[in-house]
Amino acid sequence: MQTLPQRIDPAPQAFFFDVDGTLVSHRTKRVPPSTVEALDELRRRGNKVFVATGRSMSEFHFLPLQDLTFDGYVLVGGQEARDADRNVVFADPIVGHDLDVLHEEFYARRRPILFYESVRMYINLVTDHVRQVEEEVSTPVPEIDEPCPDLPVLKAIVYEDSLREDDLMSRLPGCKATRWHRGAYDIVPAHGGKVAGIKALLDHFGIAPERTMAFGDGENDADMLRFARIGVCMGNGDADAHAAADYICGDIDDDGLARALEHFGLI
């Protein structure tokens, strides 16, 4: 971590927030009231507030985010970006050989694999392991379905620990894996990830990367925390996020996010 002054000059204009473990506590199943107030104050001061999450727009109906207003969305681990009206401004699907390999694995049903498209998500196999992972992130068990040839696959999730991860990833030269849970990891294009979606929104709004601040808690947030002018890891974050951050704030359930923004004089 670098030593940061409490007053950042120039001040950030664009703020990116992970959802699970950063905005939403899976202990209380809600957004801390202090976080709601802090994001409202950021927007009142003329800043842009964005989500940067592995989730898709279709999942927002069951997430407890109704009290928050966003100026844009980085979704599906950075493979899609949308404006405030939820119009798609960027999409980067998995293609070619890598998609063929993932389709083969999906239909072979050797392991649970979930596919994300822009408007739906579906899995090939539901196991007790899948149920446990989804329960721990307050998510309904995905429906079993099959890919539609005309709909791009933006991201895949593989539900297994790291012991077999290389078995599949060695056959996906154009992709990379980032872990968001001890029992599941994302597969996205090698050039993808949350930073790709963030860059798309910054271009869309004409904001320089030097005017950004990002908050996250997981391995899949690490690139985002390194990219932002100020990367903040939640106190409840994992080792990869801690190592990537410029600043470690308090736990999500101890008002860590709001206290960090106060620390830097941003609210």
C-alpha positions in Angstrom: 0.0 0.0 0.0 1.1 3.5 -0.7 0.9 6.3 1.8 -2.0 8.6 0.8 -2.8 12.1 1.9 -6.2 12.6 3.5 -7.0 15.2 0.9 -6.7 13.9 -2.7 -5.8 16.4 -5.4 -7.4 16.3 -7.8 -10.4 14.8 -6.1 -12.1 11.7 -7.6 -15.1 12.3 -9.9 -16.0 8.6 -10.6 -16.6 6.1 -7.8 -16.9 2.3 -8.6 -18.3 -0.1 -6.0 -18.4 -3.9 -6.0 -21.7 -5.3 -4.7 -21.2 -8.5 -2.7 -19.2 -7.8 0.5 -18.8 -4.1 -0.4 -22.2 -2.6 -0.8 -24.3 -5.6 0.4 -23.6 -7.4 3.6 -24.4 -11.1 3.4 -24.6 -11.2 7.2 -27.4 -8.6 7.5 -28.7 -9.2 3.9 -28.8 -5.4 3.3 -26.8 -2.3 2.4 -25.6 -0.5 5.6 -27.6 2.7 6.1 -24.3 4.6 6.3 -23.4 3.4 2.8 -26.7 4.6 1.4 -26.2 8.0 2.9 -22.6 8.2 1.7 -23.4 7.3 -1.9 -26.3 9.8 -1.9 -23.8 12.5 -0.6 -21.3 11.6 -3.3 -23.9 12.2 -6.0 -25.2 15.3 -4.3 -21.7 16.8 -4.7 -21.7 16.1 -8.4 -19.8 12.9 -8.6 -20.7 9.8 -10.7 -21.4 6.6 -8.7 -21.1 3.3 -10.5 -21.6 -0.4 -9.7 -18.7 -2.7 -10.7 -19.9 -6.3 -10.1 -19.8 -9.8 -11.3 -23.6 -9.9 -11.4 -25.8 -9.2 -14.4 -28.6 -6.7 -14.7 -31.1 -9.6 -14.4 -30.0 -10.2 -10.8 -30.7 -6.7 -9.6 -34.4 -7.5 -8.9 -33.5 -9.6 -5.9 -30.5 -7.6 -4.6 -31.2 -5.1 -1.8 -30.1 -2.1 -3.8 -33.4 -0.3 -4.1 -32.3 2.7 -2.0 -29.3 3.4 -4.2 -29.1 5.4 -7.4 -26.3 4.7 -9.9 -25.0 6.6 -12.9 -23.9 3.5 -14.7 -23.2 -0.2 -14.3 -20.1 -2.4 -14.9 -21.6 -5.9 -15.0 -20.8 -9.6 -15.5 -17.3 -9.1 -14.2 -16.6 -6.2 -16.6 -17.9 -7.9 -19.7 -20.8 -5.5 -20.1 -21.3 -1.8 -19.2 -24.6 0.1 -19.1 -25.5 3.7 -18.6 -28.0 5.1 -16.0 -30.9 4.1 -18.2 -29.5 0.5 -18.4 -28.7 0.8 -22.1 -25.7 -1.3 -23.1 -22.7 0.8 -24.0 -20.1 -2.0 -24.1 -20.0 -5.8 -24.3 -17.1 -8.2 -24.7 -18.2 -11.9 -25.0 -16.2 -15.1 -25.0 -15.6 -16.2 -28.6 -13.9 -18.7 -30.9 -12.0 -21.8 -29.6 -12.6 -20.8 -25.9 -16.3 -20.7 -26.3 -16.2 -24.1 -28.1 -14.3 -25.6 -25.2 -16.8 -24.1 -22.7 -19.8 -25.4 -24.7 -18.2 -28.9 -24.7 -17.7 -28.8 -20.9 -21.2 -27.4 -20.4 -22.8 -30.3 -22.3 -20.5 -32.9 -20.8 -21.8 -32.1 -17.3 -18.5 -33.2 -15.7 -18.8 -30.2 -13.4 -21.3 -27.4 -12.7 -20.9 -24.5 -15.1 -23.0 -21.4 -15.3 -23.2 -19.2 -18.4 -24.0 -15.5 -18.2 -25.7 -13.8 -21.2 -26.8 -10.2 -21.2 -30.4 -11.0 -20.2 -30.2 -14.4 -18.6 -28.1 -16.9 -16.6 -28.4 -20.6 -16.5 -26.5 -23.7 -15.3 -25.9 -27.2 -16.6 -26.0 -29.1 -13.3 -27.1 -28.2 -9.8 -25.3 -29.9 -6.9 -25.2 -29.4 -3.1 -22.0 -27.5 -3.7 -23.7 -25.1 -6.0 -26.6 -24.6 -3.5 -24.1 -23.9 -0.7 -22.1 -21.3 -2.7 -25.3 -19.5 -3.8 -26.7 -19.5 -0.3 -23.5 -17.9 1.0 -23.9 -15.0 -1.5 -27.7 -14.7 -0.9 -28.5 -15.8 -4.5 -31.3 -18.1 -5.7 -30.1 -21.4 -7.2 -29.7 -20.9 -11.0 -32.1 -22.5 -13.4 -31.0 -25.4 -15.6 -31.1 -24.5 -19.3 -29.0 -24.6 -22.5 -27.2 -22.0 -24.6 -28.9 -20.2 -27.4 -26.6 -20.0 -30.5 -27.6 -16.5 -31.2 -26.9 -15.1 -27.7 -23.3 -14.3 -26.8 -21.8 -15.8 -23.6 -20.3 -13.0 -21.6 -18.9 -15.0 -18.7 -18.8 -18.5 -17.2 -18.7 -19.6 -13.6 -17.2 -22.9 -12.6 -18.3 -24.2 -9.2 -15.3 -26.0 -7.8 -12.3 -25.3 -5.7 -8.8 -24.6 -7.0 -7.7 -28.2 -7.1 -9.1 -28.8 -10.6 -9.0 -25.2 -11.9 -6.0 -25.7 -14.1 -7.5 -28.8 -15.8 -10.0 -26.5 -17.6 -8.0 -23.3 -17.8 -5.1 -24.9 -19.7 -7.6 -25.5 -22.6 -8.7 -21.9 -22.6 -5.7 -19.9 -23.9 -7.8 -16.8 -24.6 -9.4 -16.6 -21.1 -8.4 -16.0 -17.5 -9.9 -17.1 -14.2 -10.6 -14.9 -11.2 -12.0 -16.3 -8.0 -14.9 -14.6 -6.1 -15.6 -17.4 -3.7 -13.6 -20.3 -2.3 -15.8 -22.7 -4.2 -16.3 -20.9 -7.5 -14.4 -18.8 -10.1 -15.2 -16.7 -13.1 -13.9 -17.2 -16.6 -13.7 -14.1 -18.8 -11.6 -13.1 -21.9 -7.9 -12.7 -21.0 -8.2 -9.0 -21.9 -11.4 -8.6 -19.9 -12.4 -8.1 -16.3 -13.8 -5.2 -14.4 -11.2 -2.7 -15.7 -12.4 -3.2 -19.2 -16.0 -2.2 -18.3 -14.7 0.7 -16.2 -12.7 2.0 -19.1 -15.8 1.9 -21.3 -17.8 3.9 -18.8 -15.0 6.4 -18.3 -14.8 6.9 -22.1 -18.6 7.2 -22.3 -18.7 9.9 -19.6 -15.4 11.6 -20.6 -13.7 11.1 -17.2 -10.0 10.6 -16.8 -8.7 7.4 -15.1 -6.8 9.7 -12.7 -10.2 10.9 -11.3 -11.4 7.5 -10.1 -11.8 5.7 -6.8 -12.8 2.0 -6.4 -14.0 -0.1 -3.5 -13.9 -3.9 -3.5 -13.3 -7.0 -1.3 -12.4 -10.0 -3.5 -9.8 -11.4 -5.8 -11.9 -10.4 -8.8 -11.7 -6.8 -7.6 -7.9 -6.7 -7.5 -7.3 -5.4 -11.0 -9.9 -2.7 -10.4 -8.3 -1.6 -7.2 -4.9 -1.3 -8.9 -6.3 0.6 -11.9 -8.2 3.2 -9.9 -6.4 6.3 -8.7 -7.4 5.2 -5.2 -8.2 1.6 -4.6 -9.9 0.8 -1.3 -10.3 -2.7 0.1 -12.9 -3.5 2.6 -11.7 -4.8 6.0 -13.6 -8.0 5.3 -11.7 -8.4 2.0 -9.4 -11.3 1.0 -5.7 -11.3 0.7 -5.5 -10.5 -3.0 -7.8 -7.4 -2.6 -5.8 -6.2 0.4 -2.5 -6.5 -1.6 -3.9 -4.6 -4.5 -5.4 -1.7 -2.5 -4.0 1.7 -1.6 -6.1 1.9 1.5 -7.8 -0.7 3.8 -11.0 0.5 5.4 -13.2 -1.0 8.1 -15.5 -4.0 7.7 -18.7 -3.6 5.7 -20.8 -4.1 8.9 -18.7 -1.5 10.8 -19.5 1.3 8.4 -16.1 0.9 6.7 -17.1 2.3 3.3 -18.6 5.6 4.7 -15.7 6.1 7.1 -13.2 5.7 4.3 -15.0 8.4 2.2 -15.0 10.6 5.3 -11.3 9.9 5.9 -10.5 11.4 2.5 -12.8 14.3 2.9 -15.1 13.2 0.1 -18.3 13.4 2.0 
